[in-house]
């Protein structure tokens, strides 16, 4: 990671004229902004399916909207309403949702090195630390671009995701019976869409096979939601056994730089 | 209540990295396990939401809908469109049978 950017402490996050970014070429700046906004819009649009699904699974409009505003992590949100909607217990839903969010902690490690924020801004940064903002930030060549990318992507996803959640929740509420409208298929499709971009590495594919086997074998025996949590074992087994086969010793082996270019949902 | 619990837990997780670990490097195996947790859980969620109905296995209109969405994802079509088609196909099948 390059550190040629001036290392000013606690500067503003937005794209406005700011001393920290004067070293950036206007064309570079424009490219970062364009990338960040397109990721933000593409990902945020997806919030409409979460909104619809949230009310379909039995949450109120307010609860659904609150999840997007407070939790703000797509995978975790879909997992929560998916398991609740399927009749799972609250604890199974919360456990799965939380486990799905654990990777955000790792992202925080990476982004904090790029951002160097303190105080309230640090809390804000934590809230918008998701797959997309991290991928855009880490994918930039210089730290100033990384910062700009992080903030613009994070804020754009946040704004659009919440807006679209509200629209989806209102629409889902107006539709009535979710089964009749096929909304139950939205959860499965959403999980597929979240899973798909993560399957690039051999380790991830192996994890998927093992996880599917665990889920299929234990579902008839255990309460709804519990088999899903059990599949964490698949991640542990593959993660511990698959070390260093094809990973070059890069600084950030855990983030696929290609992902952000396609607007992968959080 | 549930929502607050979830939001708080996720917020804590988002912040735990920098706070607990500071600038220290994590062992590679640890990062690998954490990154693999997401595909593991998501795979299980796909399988259970497509095939399971509580404790029994069930294939229905939604299975077809999701399969169509899967093919569309594979063809790299936009995510929102894929979800919309999954819902549409499922609703159509339910309406016509």
Interface residues (C-beta under 8 A of the other chain):
Chain A: X42 X45 X46 X48 X49 X59 X63 X66 X67 X70 X71 X72 X73 X75 X76 X78 X79 X80 X82 X83 X84 X86 X87 X90 X93 X94 X96 X97 X98 X99 X100 X101 X102 X103 X104 X105 X106 X107 X108 X109 X112 X113 X122 X123 X126 X127 X129 X179 X180 X181 X182 X183 X184 X185 X186 X187 X188 X189 X190 X191 X192 X193 X194 X195 X196 X198 X199 X203 X204 X207 X208 X210 X211 X212 X214 X215 X216 X219 X220 X221 X224 X227 X228 X229 X230 X231 X232 X234 X235 X236 X238 X239 X240 X242 X243 X244 X247 X253 X254 X262 X263 X265
Chain B: X2 X3 X4 X5 X6 X7 X9 X10 X11 X13 X14 X15 X16 X17 X18 X21 X23 X26 X28 X29 X31 X32 X33 X34 X35 X36 X37 X38 X39 X40 X41 X42 X43 X44 X45 X46 X47 X48 X49 X50 X51 X52 X54 X55 X56 X57 X61 X62 X65 X66 X69 X70 X73 X74 X76 X78 X79 X80 X82 X83 X84 X86 X87 X88 X89 X90 X91 X92 X93 X94 X95
